[in-house]
Protein backbone atom coordinates (compact mmCIF):
# COMPACT_ATOMS: atom_id res chain seq x y z
CA UNK A 1 0.00 0.00 0.00
CA UNK A 2 1.32 3.46 -0.90
CA UNK A 3 1.99 5.56 2.16
CA UNK A 4 0.08 8.81 2.04
CA UNK A 5 2.01 12.02 2.67
CA UNK A 6 0.99 13.87 5.77
CA UNK A 7 0.11 17.00 3.83
CA UNK A 8 -0.81 17.66 0.26
CA UNK A 9 1.10 20.49 -1.41
CA UNK A 10 -1.87 22.81 -0.94
CA UNK A 11 -2.21 21.88 2.72
CA UNK A 12 1.50 22.52 3.26
CA UNK A 13 1.16 25.96 1.69
CA UNK A 14 -1.90 26.78 3.78
CA UNK A 15 -0.09 25.60 6.89
CA UNK A 16 2.90 27.84 6.19
CA UNK A 17 0.65 30.80 5.53
CA UNK A 18 -1.21 30.20 8.78
CA UNK A 19 2.08 29.93 10.70
CA UNK A 20 3.09 33.27 9.27
CA UNK A 21 -0.25 34.79 10.26
CA UNK A 22 0.09 33.44 13.80
CA UNK A 23 3.63 34.84 14.09
CA UNK A 24 2.37 38.24 12.88
CA UNK A 25 -0.51 38.17 15.37
CA UNK A 26 1.87 37.27 18.21
CA UNK A 27 4.23 40.10 17.26
CA UNK A 28 1.38 42.61 17.21
CA UNK A 29 0.08 41.45 20.60
CA UNK A 30 3.60 41.86 22.00
CA UNK A 31 3.86 45.37 20.52
CA UNK A 32 0.41 46.19 21.89
CA UNK A 33 1.59 45.19 25.38
CA UNK A 34 4.77 47.26 25.08
CA UNK A 35 2.74 50.26 23.94
CA UNK A 36 0.37 49.97 26.94
CA UNK A 37 3.33 49.67 29.32
CA UNK A 38 4.91 52.82 27.89
CA UNK A 39 1.64 54.76 28.29
CA UNK A 40 1.16 53.49 31.87
CA UNK A 41 4.66 54.58 32.89
CA UNK A 42 4.02 58.03 31.42
CA UNK A 43 1.08 58.91 33.69
CA UNK A 44 1.77 61.00 36.78
CA UNK A 45 0.26 59.23 39.81
CA UNK A 46 -0.48 62.58 41.49
CA UNK A 47 -3.29 63.09 38.97
CA UNK A 48 -4.99 59.76 39.78
CA UNK A 49 -7.21 59.53 42.85
CA UNK A 50 -6.73 55.80 43.56
CA UNK A 51 -2.93 55.97 43.24
CA UNK A 52 -2.49 56.93 46.90
CA UNK A 53 -4.07 53.68 48.12
CA UNK A 54 -1.18 51.45 47.13
CA UNK A 55 1.59 52.70 49.41
CA UNK A 56 5.14 53.65 48.48
CA UNK A 57 5.84 53.87 44.77
CA UNK A 58 8.98 52.30 43.28
CA UNK A 59 8.18 52.46 39.57
CA UNK A 60 7.42 55.40 37.24
CA UNK A 61 3.80 56.07 36.39
CA UNK A 62 0.90 53.92 37.48
CA UNK A 63 1.07 50.36 38.73
CA UNK A 64 -0.63 47.60 36.78
CA UNK A 65 -3.15 47.07 39.56
CA UNK A 66 -4.11 50.75 39.41
CA UNK A 67 -4.74 50.58 35.68
CA UNK A 68 -6.67 47.34 36.12
CA UNK A 69 -8.92 48.93 38.73
CA UNK A 70 -9.51 52.04 36.64
CA UNK A 71 -10.33 49.91 33.58
CA UNK A 72 -12.54 47.46 35.51
CA UNK A 73 -10.48 44.35 34.68
CA UNK A 74 -8.54 41.88 36.81
CA UNK A 75 -4.89 42.57 37.62
CA UNK A 76 -3.94 39.13 36.27
CA UNK A 77 -5.64 39.74 32.93
CA UNK A 78 -4.11 43.22 32.55
CA UNK A 79 -0.66 41.85 33.42
CA UNK A 80 -1.05 39.19 30.74
CA UNK A 81 -2.16 41.88 28.28
CA UNK A 82 1.04 43.89 28.83
CA UNK A 83 3.10 40.71 28.60
CA UNK A 84 1.57 39.78 25.24
CA UNK A 85 -0.10 36.65 26.63
CA UNK A 86 -3.69 37.50 25.71
CA UNK A 87 -4.96 35.99 22.47
CA UNK A 88 -7.81 38.39 21.74
CA UNK A 89 -9.36 41.43 23.37
CA UNK A 90 -12.82 42.92 22.92
CA UNK A 91 -13.04 46.45 21.58
CA UNK A 92 -15.06 47.57 24.62
CA UNK A 93 -12.38 46.38 27.05
CA UNK A 94 -9.62 48.02 25.02
CA UNK A 95 -11.53 51.30 25.02
CA UNK A 96 -11.86 51.01 28.79
CA UNK A 97 -8.11 50.45 29.13
CA UNK A 98 -7.52 53.41 26.80
CA UNK A 99 -9.60 55.67 29.07
CA UNK A 100 -7.74 54.42 32.14
CA UNK A 101 -4.42 55.25 30.49
CA UNK A 102 -5.70 58.65 29.29
CA UNK A 103 -4.76 57.90 25.68
CA UNK A 104 -5.14 60.61 23.09
CA UNK A 105 -7.45 59.98 20.14
CA UNK A 106 -4.43 59.14 17.95
CA UNK A 107 -3.06 56.73 20.56
CA UNK A 108 -6.45 55.04 20.99
CA UNK A 109 -6.78 54.61 17.22
CA UNK A 110 -3.29 53.08 17.13
CA UNK A 111 -4.17 50.71 19.98
CA UNK A 112 -7.34 49.56 18.22
CA UNK A 113 -5.46 48.93 14.98
CA UNK A 114 -2.92 46.79 16.82
CA UNK A 115 -5.83 44.67 18.05
CA UNK A 116 -7.31 44.51 14.51
CA UNK A 117 -10.09 47.00 15.20
CA UNK A 118 -10.82 50.34 13.61
CA UNK A 119 -9.28 49.88 10.18
CA UNK A 120 -5.83 48.40 10.52
CA UNK A 121 -3.22 49.88 8.25
CA UNK A 122 -1.86 47.07 6.13
CA UNK A 123 0.33 48.76 3.58
CA UNK A 124 1.10 46.85 0.43
CA UNK A 125 4.72 45.69 0.06
CA UNK A 126 7.08 48.45 -1.02
CA UNK A 127 7.72 48.50 -4.74
CA UNK A 128 11.03 50.28 -4.21
CA UNK A 129 10.25 52.85 -6.90
CA UNK A 130 7.68 55.49 -7.74
CA UNK A 131 5.76 55.55 -10.98
CA UNK A 132 7.56 57.61 -13.69
CA UNK A 133 4.48 59.75 -14.25
CA UNK A 134 4.59 60.82 -10.59
CA UNK A 135 8.12 62.11 -11.05
CA UNK A 136 6.83 64.20 -13.95
CA UNK A 137 4.12 65.64 -11.72
CA UNK A 138 6.38 66.73 -8.86
CA UNK A 139 8.86 68.16 -11.36
CA UNK A 140 6.13 70.69 -12.24
CA UNK A 141 5.73 71.75 -8.59
CA UNK A 142 7.53 74.99 -7.70
CA UNK A 143 7.90 73.94 -4.07
CA UNK A 144 10.07 71.18 -2.54
CA UNK A 145 8.27 67.86 -3.08
CA UNK A 146 9.12 64.21 -2.52
CA UNK A 147 7.36 60.87 -2.93
CA UNK A 148 8.04 58.29 -0.22
CA UNK A 149 6.74 54.97 1.06
CA UNK A 150 5.84 53.74 4.54
CA UNK A 151 9.48 52.99 5.22
CA UNK A 152 10.04 56.73 4.61
CA UNK A 153 12.31 55.81 1.69
CA UNK A 154 12.44 58.74 -0.73
CA UNK A 155 11.52 57.27 -4.12
CA UNK A 156 11.30 60.52 -6.09
CA UNK A 157 12.17 64.19 -5.50
CA UNK A 158 12.19 67.42 -7.47
CA UNK A 159 14.94 70.02 -7.88
CA UNK A 160 13.60 72.28 -5.12
CA UNK A 161 13.73 69.33 -2.71
CA UNK A 162 17.46 68.96 -3.36
CA UNK A 163 17.85 72.71 -2.92
CA UNK A 164 15.94 73.01 0.36
CA UNK A 165 15.85 69.63 2.13
CA UNK A 166 19.11 67.90 1.25
CA UNK A 167 21.16 66.92 -1.81
CA UNK A 168 19.41 63.64 -2.56
CA UNK A 169 21.60 63.19 -5.67
CA UNK A 170 24.66 62.79 -3.42
CA UNK A 171 23.01 60.12 -1.25
CA UNK A 172 22.92 56.46 -2.39
CA UNK A 173 19.40 55.34 -3.23
CA UNK A 174 19.24 52.78 -0.40
CA UNK A 175 20.17 55.48 2.13
CA UNK A 176 17.52 58.00 1.10
CA UNK A 177 15.37 57.25 4.15
CA UNK A 178 13.93 60.42 5.69
CA UNK A 179 13.74 58.93 9.19
CA UNK A 180 17.45 58.19 8.96
CA UNK A 181 18.42 61.51 7.35
CA UNK A 182 16.61 63.58 9.99
CA UNK A 183 18.91 62.09 12.65
CA UNK A 184 22.17 61.50 10.80
CA UNK A 185 22.52 64.07 7.99
CA UNK A 186 24.52 66.90 9.67
CA UNK A 187 23.67 69.72 7.26
CA UNK A 188 19.95 68.95 7.37
CA UNK A 189 19.99 68.85 11.14
CA UNK A 190 21.97 72.08 11.38
CA UNK A 191 19.69 74.04 9.06
CA UNK A 192 16.37 72.66 10.31
CA UNK A 193 15.45 75.26 12.94
CA UNK A 194 12.64 73.28 14.59
CA UNK A 195 14.59 70.01 14.54
CA UNK A 196 13.25 68.73 17.87
CA UNK A 197 9.61 69.10 16.86
CA UNK A 198 10.23 67.61 13.42
CA UNK A 199 12.24 64.68 14.83
CA UNK A 200 9.47 63.88 17.31
CA UNK A 201 6.86 64.02 14.55
CA UNK A 202 8.93 61.86 12.21
CA UNK A 203 9.53 59.29 14.94
CA UNK A 204 5.84 59.20 15.92
CA UNK A 205 4.69 58.56 12.35
CA UNK A 206 7.42 55.98 11.76
CA UNK A 207 6.45 54.15 14.98
CA UNK A 208 2.92 53.68 13.64
CA UNK A 209 4.28 52.19 10.43
CA UNK A 210 6.63 49.92 12.39
CA UNK A 211 3.97 48.69 14.80
CA UNK A 212 1.48 47.98 12.03
CA UNK A 213 4.11 45.97 10.13
CA UNK A 214 5.05 43.76 13.08
CA UNK A 215 7.64 41.17 12.12
CA UNK A 216 8.78 43.00 8.98
CA UNK A 217 12.51 42.29 8.72
CA UNK A 218 13.33 45.61 7.04
CA UNK A 219 11.75 47.66 9.84
CA UNK A 220 13.35 45.56 12.59
CA UNK A 221 16.81 45.71 11.01
CA UNK A 222 16.52 49.46 10.37
CA UNK A 223 15.49 50.29 13.94
CA UNK A 224 18.17 48.04 15.43
CA UNK A 225 20.88 49.72 13.36
CA UNK A 226 19.61 53.24 14.09
CA UNK A 227 19.50 52.54 17.84
CA UNK A 228 23.14 51.43 17.66
CA UNK A 229 24.26 54.44 15.64
CA UNK A 230 22.22 57.29 17.14
CA UNK A 231 21.57 57.78 20.85
CA UNK A 232 18.83 60.36 20.25
CA UNK A 233 16.98 58.00 17.93
CA UNK A 234 17.18 55.26 20.56
CA UNK A 235 15.91 57.57 23.30
CA UNK A 236 12.90 58.71 21.27
CA UNK A 237 12.21 55.17 20.06
CA UNK A 238 11.99 53.85 23.61
CA UNK A 239 9.25 56.39 24.42
CA UNK A 240 6.79 54.56 22.11
CA UNK A 241 5.19 57.89 21.15
CA UNK A 242 2.99 57.83 18.05
CA UNK A 243 1.57 60.54 15.79
CA UNK A 244 -0.91 60.43 12.97
CA UNK A 245 0.07 62.25 9.80
CA UNK A 246 -0.87 65.93 9.83
CA UNK A 247 0.30 69.28 8.51
CA UNK A 248 3.44 70.33 10.36
CA UNK A 249 5.61 73.45 10.28
CA UNK A 250 9.10 73.23 8.80
CA UNK A 251 11.46 76.17 9.45
CA UNK A 252 14.72 76.14 7.53
CA UNK A 253 17.83 78.33 7.52
CA UNK A 254 19.01 78.24 3.92
CA UNK A 255 22.65 79.13 3.22
CA UNK A 256 21.63 81.56 0.44
CA UNK A 257 17.98 82.52 0.93
CA UNK A 258 18.01 82.81 4.73
CA UNK A 259 15.13 81.67 6.90
CA UNK A 260 12.27 79.89 5.11
CA UNK A 261 8.91 78.89 6.55
CA UNK A 262 6.94 75.93 5.21
CA UNK A 263 3.93 73.82 6.05
CA UNK A 264 4.52 70.18 5.21
CA UNK A 265 1.38 68.74 3.61
CA UNK A 266 1.04 65.02 2.87
CA UNK A 267 -1.16 63.29 0.30
CA UNK A 268 -1.53 59.56 0.87
CA UNK A 269 -2.78 56.53 -1.02
CA UNK A 270 -1.57 57.71 -4.43
CA UNK A 271 -3.43 56.08 -7.33
CA UNK A 272 -4.76 53.46 -4.93
CA UNK A 273 -1.28 52.45 -3.73
CA UNK A 274 -1.47 52.55 0.07
CA UNK A 275 2.32 52.46 0.33
CA UNK A 276 2.93 55.73 -1.51
CA UNK A 277 2.48 59.29 -0.29
CA UNK A 278 3.55 62.70 -1.60
CA UNK A 279 4.97 65.40 0.68
CA UNK A 280 4.91 69.03 -0.48
CA UNK A 281 6.61 71.80 1.49
CA UNK A 282 4.24 74.71 0.95
CA UNK A 283 5.48 78.27 1.73
CA UNK A 284 3.64 79.99 4.56
CA UNK A 285 2.00 83.21 3.41
CA UNK A 286 3.39 86.61 4.43
CA UNK A 287 6.79 85.22 5.46
CA UNK A 288 8.64 86.11 2.25
CA UNK A 289 9.31 82.42 1.60
CA UNK A 290 7.43 82.36 -1.71
CA UNK A 291 9.52 85.22 -3.05
CA UNK A 292 12.79 83.70 -1.83
CA UNK A 293 11.94 80.40 -3.55
CA UNK A 294 11.31 82.25 -6.79
CA UNK A 295 14.77 83.83 -6.54
CA UNK A 296 16.34 80.44 -5.84
CA UNK A 297 14.64 78.95 -8.90
CA UNK A 298 16.12 81.72 -11.08
CA UNK A 299 19.58 81.04 -9.66
CA UNK A 300 19.51 77.27 -9.92
CA UNK A 301 17.44 76.57 -13.05
KANORJO-V722602 format. One line per field, one symbol per residue. ss: DSSP state (2 for helix, 1 for strand, 0 for the rest). psi: psi as a letter, one per 30 degrees, with the letter a starting at -180 (. if undefined). burial: b if it has 24 or more other ideal C-beta (glycine too) atoms within 12 Angstrom, else e. A space follows every 10 residues. Layout:
# KANORJO-V722602
ss->???
psi->???
burial->???
This chain:
# KANORJO-V722602
ss->0000000022 2222222222 2222222222 2222222222 2200222022 2222000000 0002222222 2000222222 2200000000 2222222222 0000222222 2222000000 0000000000 0222222220 0000111100 0011111022 2222000222 0022201222 2222022222 2100222222 2222222222 2200002222 2222222220 2222222000 0000000111 1111000111 1111111111 0011111111 1110000022 2222222222 0
psi->kkkkleklee eeeeeeeeee eeeeeeeeee eeeeeeeeee ffkjffgkef fffgakkfll alleeeeeee fhlleeeeee efghgkelkl eeeeeeeeee ghkleeeeee eeefgglgik jiklkkffll kefeeeefff kflkklklaf fgkjflllef efeedlifef kkefgijeee eeffjeeeee fjeheeeeee eeeeeeeeee efhkfkeeee eeeeeeeefj eeeeeeeffg klklklkkkj kkjkfefakk klkjkkjlhk hfjffklkkk jkkkkgffee eeeeeeeeef .
burial->eeeeeeeeee eeeeeeeeee eeebbebbbb bbbbbbbbbb bbbebeeeee beeeeeeeee bbbbbbbbeb bebeeebbee bbebebeebe eebbbbbbeb bebeebbbbb bbbbbbeeeb bebeebeeeb eeebeeebee bbbbbbbbbb bbbbbbbbbb bbbbbbebee beeeebbbbb bbbbbeebbe bbebbeebbb bbbbbbbbbb bbbbbbebbe ebbeebeeeb eebeebbeeb bbbbbeebbb bbebeebeeb bbebbbbbeb eebebbbbbb bbbbeeeebe ebbeebeeee e
